[in-house]
Amino acid sequence: MDSFMESYSEYIKGRGAQINPHNRFKKHSLDTEPQDGLDEPYLPKKETQIFLDHPKKIINKVTSPDVPLDYSLNPYQGCEHGCTYCYARNAHEFWGFSAGIDFESKIIVKENAPKLLRKELKNPKWEVKPIMFSGNTDCYQPLERKFQLTRKCLEICLEFKHPLSIVTKNALILRDIDILTKLAQQDLVHVHLTVTTLDEELRRLMEPRTSSGMKRMQTVRKLNEAGIPTGVLLGPIIPGLNNHELAQLMEKAYEAGALSTAYTYVRLNGAVGKIFENWIRKNLPDRAKKVLHQIKEAHGGNLNDSQYGRRMRGEGPIAEGVNRLFKILKSKYFSDRQFPPYNCKSFQLPPEGQLRLF
């Protein structure tokens, strides 16, 4: 791995994006580039700002045909993890913020998430299907230590005996192993840890506030040893950065007891393309052109592809080579492993009022 820590001092430490691209919904924006007579550009504040929100709903219906989910739940909007390639960055623009540094430093906390979850599960028209915690932003991002919204929502799912899945990059999930164990005993939970790289130098710059890759693999092991069915999601696979790690990642996932693996190929939708390009040109100038070219090669000459069924796999020689290798490795390591089926039949409404005492 090339050494590129020399440029780290120029960064806002602990952040992935270093720019705030223009919000496409705004007519005006602040120019952060250096101007004549000024030596330094304007840099947004690095401290995290918290915005409390009280939405009317917390469960979202998933309609994407290539995402095998029915519902998602996101207690937070924005994510301190700061992954430079994150597709969810664009959603921050709907809140009036930028997809860049704003996304990882201006976090919206949905304080009433547990209360809303209870209310929606009690709806007589509710159809029991697994709810994915995350899907847009990580439900175990650093602020969860303080607000514990994910833990409170897990407690409600246990109370209702409602199935769920979790996707995270943070070992903080181990804090809730007590609740997760009880859910797993009733076949009510599946967990996935997303692992992008085991190169810690790259991880610190590309995913600055996530747990290390090895820490995530250790978390997979601990969860499975506790009887909590856990798998590994690989990605995004980025040509010229981490595609050479695929075999090692699959082997480590197998050794950690993962029950399944899946992968996504990088796609830089919306403002994410500008954010990632800025990041890689500053950190890896010697290979930036090659990496960006290979990403475009997999998406018809663009950094992004929105075509369902193709957007998360890519096309062309490099993407197809990744797909072939993944299938070979999955057959080698995971042919005899699988998640247990969800239990969707035990759902129950908890007792009301004083009956809850018995």
N, C-alpha and C positions, 0 to 999 in steps of 0.2 A: 504494500500500500504506500503510495507516495506520501511524503510528509508535507502536510499543508497547514500545520498549526501556526506557522509564521503569520498567516493572515488572520488568525483568530482574534488577535488584539484589536483589530479594526471592527470586530463584531460587537453587537450588543450581546454580551455573554448570556447564555441560557436561552437564547431565542434562535429559531430556525430561519425564518424570513428576516431580512434586513431592510425591506422596503414596504411601503404601504401603497400598492397599486390603486389607481383611481377606481372608485365604486361606480359601476356602470349605471346605477340608478340615480347618481347625483350629477347635477349640472356643473357644480364648482368643486374644486379640490385644492389642497395645499401643495404647492410645489416644494418637494424636499431635496431637490438637486442644488448643488452649490451655484451661487450667482456671482457675477463680476464683483470683485471687491471683498468677497467672503471666502475665507480659507476652508471652512468646514460646512458640510450640509446640515440641514436640520435633521435631528434624529428623534424619533418618538420616544417617550419615556419607556424604560424597561420594566418598571414595576407593574405588577398585575393589578388591574382595576376590576372590582366586582360590581355587577349590576343585578339587583334583585328583580325577579319577574314573577308574575302570578298568572300564567296562561289559563285558558278555559279547558284545555284538553292536554293530556300527556301521552296518550297512546296514539301512534301514527299508523295509518294503514299503508302498507308497502305495496306499490303497484308495478314496480319494475319487473318485467318478465324474466330477466336473467338473474334476479336476486331471490333465492329460495326462502322467502320469509313472508309472513302475513302481517305481523305487527312489529313496531320498534318503539323503544322508549328511551328518551335522552334527557336526563335530569339537568344537563348543562348544555349551553350553546357557546361555541368557541372551545378551544382546547389548549391548555398550557403545554402539552407535550411538544407542540411546535414542529411537527413533521413537515418538512418542506414540500413534500409531494401530495399532501392530503387533499382529497377531492372535496371534503366538507368545508374547506376554506370559503368557497364561493357562497355558501349559505349565509355567511356572516354579513354579506352585502344587503340582504333583506332586512337586516336590523339597523342599517345606516352606517355600518363600519366597513373597514377595508378587509380584504381577504388576506392581507399580509400580516404585519406585526400586530395589528388590531385583533386578529383572530386568536392569537395566542396570549395576548395581554389584556384584552377586554372580555371578560368571561361573564356570561349571563347565567345566573343561578336561579333555577325554577324552584323556589322555596316550597311551593305547595304540591310538588310532584307526588309525594306519598298520599296526600289527601285526595288528589285527583285520581290516582290509581285505584284507591279503594272505591271511590264513587263510580268509576267506569266499570269495574268488575262487578259491581252490584246491579248494574243495569240489566233488567230482565231480558233485553235483546242481545246481551253479550254472547258471542260465540267463542268457545274455548279453543284457542290455538296458541302455540308458543309465542311469547313476546321476547324479542331480542333487545337486551339492554345494550345500548350503544347503537351502532348503525350509522350515526352521523358523527358524534364526538364520543370520546372515551369516558365511560361512566366511572372509571377508577382513576381519572386524572388527579393531579395533586390536591386540588381543592376538596376532593371527596374526604380527605382526612378530617377536614374541619366540619363540613356540612352533613356528611353521612347520609345523603339522600338515597344513594344506591342501596346502602344497608337497610334503610327503612323500607324501601320498596321491596327488597328481598323478603323481609319479615312479613309483609302483606301477602306476597305470593305464597309463602309457606302457610300462612293463615288460611288462605283461600284454596290451597292445594292447586295452584295454577302453574303450568309448565312455562319455562323460560330458557333463554340462552344468553350467554355473555361473551362479548368479544372485547379484549383489552390488551394493552401493552405494558401494564403496570402490575408489579408484584404485590401491590396493595390489596389485591383480591384475597390474599392469604389471611388478611384480617378477618374476613367473613367466612372462614372455613367452617365455623360452627353451624351457621345457617345453611351453607351450601351442602354440608354433609347430610343434614336432615332432608333437604330437598332431593338429594341424590338417592337417598334410601327409598324414596317414593317415585323414582324415575321422573323427576320434575325439572331437571336441569342438565344442560350441556354447556361446556365452557371451551372457548378457543383463545389461545394466546397467539397474537400476531408477532412474528419474528422476521425482521428484514435483513439483518446482518449480524454476524458474530465479530465483526471488525469494530472494536470499541472506539477507535479514533474516528471512523466514519460515522458511527452511531451518535457520538456526542455532538457532531455538527449537523447531521441530517435529522436526528430525532432527539433534540437536546434534553428534554425533561422526561423521557421514558426510562424504564428500567433497562439495564444492559441486556444484550441478547442472551448471554449465559444465565443471567438471573431469571429471565423469562423461561428458559428451558428448565431450570431448577424448579420454578413454580409449577410447570407442567407435571414434573415428577411428583412433587408434594401433593398436588391436587389428586392425581390418579392414585397415589398411595393411600389417600384418605377416602377412596371410593367415589370420587367425583369425576365423572367421565369428561376427559379433557383432550382436545386436539390442538394442532398447530396450523395456523394460516401463514403462508409464506408470501411475503411481498410488501410492496410491489417489487417484482423482479425488474431491475433497471440495468439494461445492457451497458457494459463497461464499468459498472459500479459493484453490483452484487450478483450478477448472473453466474459467475464462476463459483459461488458459494452454494449453489443449489444442492449438490450431492452431499456436502457436509451438513447443511441444514436438515436435510431429510434423515440422515444417519443420526444426528443428535436428537431429532424429534422422536425417532424410533427408540433410542436408548432411554429417553425420558418417559417412555410409556405412552406416548400420544396414541390416541385411538384412530386418528385420521389426519390427513393433511390435504390442503388445497392451496392454490396459488393464484395471484393476479399479476398481470403484466402492467407496467407503469403506463398511465395515461394522464396527461396534464391538462385538465379541462379548465376553461375560463381563465381567470386571473392566475391560476396555479402555474400555468406555463411561464409567465413572466417572473413569478416568484422563484421558481426552480431554476430558471435560466440565470437569473441574477446570482443565485446561490452558487451554482456550479462554476460560473465564470470567475467568481471571486475566490473560490476554494480550490478548484481543479482546472485552472486555465489551460494546462497542457493537454487535457483530455476532454474539455467541455464540448468542443466542436464535434468530436467523434461520438460522444454519448448522445448529444442532442440529435445528431444525424441518424443514429440507430433507433432512437425513439420514434422519430418521424417516419423512418422506413417501415416501422410496424403499424403505422396508422395512416397510410396513404399520403405521406408527405407532410402530415401535421403532427403537432405534439399531442393532439387529442383525437379520439374517435368516439362518437356518441351512438354508434350503431349497436343496438341490443344484440347480444350473442357473440359479438366480435370485439367490443370495446375493452373487455377485461382480459382478453387473450392475445390480441394483436394478430398480425399476419406477416408474411414474408419469412425469409430464411432464418433469421435469428429467433423470432418469436416461435416459429414452428419447431426449431431445434430445442428450445426450452420446453415446449409442450411434450415432445417425444421423450426427452430425458426425464421429465417429471413422471410420465406414465410408466417408464421402465423402473424408476426408483420406487414408485408407489406400489407396483406389483412385487418388487423385491422385499419391501419392508412392511407393507400394510395390507397385504392380500387377506390376512386372517384376522384383521382387527376392524371393529366397527362400533359406532355408538349404540347404546341400547335405545329402543323406541321410547318416545315420550308417552307418559301417562296422561291422557287428556280426559279420563273418565272419573277421576277422583275429585274434581272441582266441587267446592261446597261454599255456601254462604256462611260466614261465621255468625255465631249467636249475637243478637242485638241487646243493647242495654244491660240490665242486671244479669241476664242469662249468661253473659260472657264471664261471670265470676265462677261458674260451675264447670 
